[in-house]
Amino acid sequence: MHARDLLSRRRPPVALRFGPSVDVSAGDVRVATDALMGAIQQLSGQEYLPGYAPRRAA
């Protein structure tokens, strides 16, 4: 595929929403991730699923 083919395709509309700041200063990465994902959920209207994806085997 050539670059000109990508540029000629119609792009879908994009909407950006900005909400209040999210405090991610907690020492725990998972707590900060939950806070950030909760804020994204509220802005986007996504459904909350209380769980994490399973870890892949190394």
N, C-alpha and C positions, 0 to 999 in steps of 0.2 A: 504494500500500500504506500502510495506517495503522499508527501506532505500536502500537496494541493488537494488530494482527495479528502483529507481530514478537514481542511479549512473550508471546503465547499459544503460540508454537511451542515444541516440546520442544528443549532445549539438550543437545548431546552432552556427555558427561563430559570434564572437563579435568584433566590431570595435569601438575604442575610438578616438575621435577627440578633440583636445584642441585648443581653440581660445584665443584671447586677453582677458585680465581681464575685468570684468564688474564692473563699479562703482555703488555700491548699497548703498552708504552712504547718499542718500537723506532721509529726515525725513519721507517721505510718503512711506508706505509699497507698495502701489499699483504702484507707479512710479518705485520703485526698482524691483518689480515683472515684470512689462512691459519691463524694460531694460534687465532683465535676460532672459525672454521668447523670446525677439527679438534676442538676441545672440544665443539662442538655435535654433531658427527658421533658422537663417543664416547658422549655422553649419549643420543642419539636412536636410535642403531643404523643411521643412514643410510650408504649406500655412498659412498665417496670417488671423485669423478671428477676426475682431474688436468687440469683445464682451466677456462677462463673463458668466459663467454658472449661471442659476438662483439660488438664495439662497433657501435652504431648510427651511421649516417651523419648528420651534422649538418644 
